[in-house]
Every structure is written in C-alpha cells, then in structure tokens.
Amino acid sequence: MNLVSITTVLLSIVGIYLALGFLFALYFAFRGANKIDPGAASGSWGFRLLIIPGTCLFWPLLLSYLMRGFQEPPDEKNNHRSIAGDPS
C-alpha cells in the first residue's frame, strides 16, 4: 500500500464518521437533547444550531447518553457537606 491509498482510506473513514455524526446531530439537536437535559427543551434555534458541530464530533458518546436516558447527576460528597450534616 502506498501513501496515497492509505490517506484515501483514512479520509474516507473520517468522512463516513462525520457524515454519520451530522445525521445524528440533526436528530439530537432538535429531539434528542431534550431527553438528556430537560433544560434543553427551552433552547432557542440558535442554541440548537450551536450544538450541531460538537455533536458531529462526539456523537458516539452522546448516543450512549441518549440510550441511557436522563439521569440526575449524583450529589457531591465532600467535607463541607459532611460537616453541615447533609444526609446525602
């Protein structure tokens, strides 16, 4: 294999990854983000357009979050909460 064919294969893989990411990003920006973060339901069109580039890159991670559904983040456990008598 020469350098040109290796480069062609790598660019094809990156292109397929980004194409799948873009398709997922369109769904995620307008429907899926609401399932992960309830605060995103009130997001504007500008917000939805802004999250598309990042979603294209991180779509496997966001897809796994989307499949798990919304989960409240765990409460932080630290000395300040312990001293204050926080029951959590």
N, C-alpha and C positions, 0 to 999 in steps of 0.2 A: 504494500500500500504506500502510495506516495503522499506527500504533504497536502496536495490539493484535495485528494479524496478524503483524507482524514478531516480536513477543515470542512468539507462539504457535509460529511456525516454529522459532525458536531453542530454546525449551523442548522442543519435540518432538525436535530434533536431539540435545540434551543427554540427553533421556530414552532415546532409542534407543542412544546411545553407552554410557550407564550400564547399560542392560539387557543389551547385548552383553558389556559388561565383567563384569557379575555372572555371566552364564552361563560366561564364560571363567574367572572367578575360582574357581568351584566345581570345575571340572576342574583348574585349576592348583594349587589348594591341596591337593588330595588325590592328584593323579597327576603333574602337570607339574613342580612344584617339585623333585621328586626327580631329574628328568632334567637340570635346570640345575645344581643344587647337591646333590652326594651327601650332604652333611651334613643336608639337609632330610629325608632318609629316616627319620631317627630322631626327627623332630619330633613333639611331642605334639599332641593335639586343640586345645589352647589356642593353640599356635603357628599351626596351620592356620587357626583362626578369626581370629587377629590379622592374617594377611596378606591376608584377603579384601578389606577396604576399599581398601588400597593397590593391590591387583591390579585392582580395578574401575576405578581411575583410570588406571593405567599399563599396561593390557592390550595395547595395540599394541606397546609396547616389549618386554614380556615374551613376547609371541607371537613376535616376531622372534628373541629369545634361544632360545626353545623350539625354533624351526625349525632353528636352527644347532646345537643340542645343547650338551653340556657341553664346555667348553674350559678348560684350565688358564690362569690369569692369567699374563701374561709376567713374567719376573723384572725387578725394578727395576734400572736401570743408573744408578749414581751413583759419586762419587769414593771413597766409603768401600769399596765392593766392588772397585773398580779397584785401590786401594792394597793391599787384603787379598789380591789375586791371585785373585779369584773368576773361574773360567773362563767363566762365562756372559755 
